[in-house]
């Protein structure tokens, strides 16, 4: 490509874009952090379609069928992979007013102004077929709820459990709800006529089922990033831990506490809250109103 075509001079090209084989990895274990590498892979290939990208991750299933990824390797601790680490923590907190996906790309030398803040995931037709057989659609709207996050999530990131209980009690019975869970998590805190708890560690199945839903509601989490990658209408409940201008997406309904001292960026909260106020500040009634509006519920 010549300079007349808009390419940068070689001296100004980020080193990672000069490589034919690119290896990237993220050591942090949460699902959402791993999914951020799908954005990096897409943005690298958009700028250099000839590069071959290898990803090292704790979540290899996220990258199956991804056309931007040539190979996926599982991270085997304590070994650290060779290549470029994808990070946003140093320094902490990341910059306000810039989406985290722009920040991770900027830290490997890409222009953040030219990065689309979205993640990428590619279900297969077979997975979609299997999901539709497991969960046939009905006339009822289907909402995936996500009241918990991974073991690694800060406590101050999670909406208070009592608020989830109240939301599910307020939600019209005609709406079907589905929750993905693991055996260590508490049971869904209320009975509903059309509700299912599904235990599975098959993330590909989870996402295929999520794709069938009419909406998603939860806090900022890996599943929220996956729902957004699927362009699923989503209501995301933020606490005081971090803000939607960094970890949210404009196309979602992002509910944020009206408190003067947030975000705190602290896993155990800050004074005077210590996570006891900001995790309850968004009310179940606010969440219900946002969800029903997203569903266009009459």
SULVENZI-V902677 format. One line per field, one symbol per residue. burial: I if it has 9 or more other C-alpha atoms within 8 Angstrom, else O. Layout:
burial->???
This chain:
burial->OOOOOOOOOOOOIIOOIOOOOIIIIIIOIIIIIIIIIIIIIIIIIOOOOOIIIIIIIIIIOIIOOOOIIOOIIIIOOOOOOOOIOIOIOOOOOIOOOIIIIIIIIIIIIIOIOOIOIIIIIOIOOOIIOOIIOOOOOOOOIIIIIIIOIOOOIOOIIIIOOOIIIIIIIOOOOOIIIIIIIOOOOOOOOOOOOIIOIOOIOOIIIIIIIIIIIIIIIIIIIIIIIIIIIIOIIIIIIIIIIIIIIIIIIOOIIIIIIOOOOOOIIOIIIIOOIIIOOIIIIIOIOOIIOIIIOIIOOO
